[in-house]
Amino acid sequence: MQLRIERYFVPEEALREALLNALCHKQYQSGVPIQISVYEDKLYIANCGCLPENWTLENLMSKHASSPYNPNIAHVFYLAGFIESWGRGIEKICSACEKDGVP
């Protein structure tokens, strides 16, 4: 018997972190769902949350404080062991992709 092994083009750790990030930072009062689109060469995950005012890509990619829109959800994920700390999600996604050779 031959087992089928699924291999995603996005590292599992990056996918997991991106989904948790979308859940913690979503503005639920908007009623707009988290959007997930899978393409041959990319994965798109979006929500209607936004970066703090005056933030740049440099701010996001360096050590920074996090202020989730949903601190109670983030705290539950932390207590459950799904997230280690706030403010490291993007860093973990990029590290996992770099380690796996994914742009």
N, C-alpha and C positions, 0 to 999 in steps of 0.2 A: 504494500500500500504506500502510495506516495502522498506526502503532506503538502498542501498548498501553503506557501509562505507569502503573505502580503507585505509589500514594501511600499511605503508612501514616499512621495517626493519631498515631503516636509518631515523633518525629524519629529518623532512622537513627543519629545519633551517640549519642542517649540510649539507644536499644535496645542498641547495641553495648556501651556502657559498663555498662549494667545486667547484661548477660549475662556480661561479663568479671568484674564485681564478684561475681556469684553463684558463678562458678567459683573465684575466689581466696579467697572467704570461706566456702565450704562445708565442713562437717565431714564428710569422706568416711567416717570410721569408723562413722558412724551408719547407713549403708546407705540412708538416705532420699534419694530423688532430688530434684534441683532441680525445682520445680514451676513450670510456665508455663501460664497460662490467658489466652486472648484473648477479650475481650468486644467488643461494639459500640463502647463508649466508654472502655474502659480495658484496660490490660495488667497482669497480675499475675505477678510473678516472685518466688519465695521459695525459700529453702533453710533448713536447720535451724541455720545459724550464728546468732550473737547479738552484740549490741553489748557492748562492755566494761562491766563493773559500774559503776554510778552514772553512766552516760552519759545525757545528755538530748538532745532534738532540737536544742537550741542547740549542744551539743558537735559533733553530727554535721554541722550546717550551717555551722559556722565552721571556720577552719583547724585541722587536728588531725593528730596522728600516726596512722599506720595500722599495725595488727598483724595482717596476714592470717593466717588459720588455715593457709594453705598458702603459706608464703613462697617455696618452691621453684617452685611454679606461677606465682606473681606475678613472680618474678625472670625466669623464661623468657618470660613475656608482655612484661616490660620489655625484655629483650634483643632480642626479636622486633619491638619497636616498637609493640606493641598498647596498652601503657599507658605514660604518661610518668613518673608518679611515684605513690607510694602516698599515699592519703589525699585524693585529689581526685575520686574517682568520683562521689559524690553531687552535688558542686558542678557537675561537668560535665553530669550528667543534668539538673539543674535549669536550668542556663544554656541548654542546647540546647532544652529545652521552653519556657522563657520566650521565647527568640529566635523560636521557631516559633508562639508564641501558644497553647501547649498547657498546661492546668493541671497 
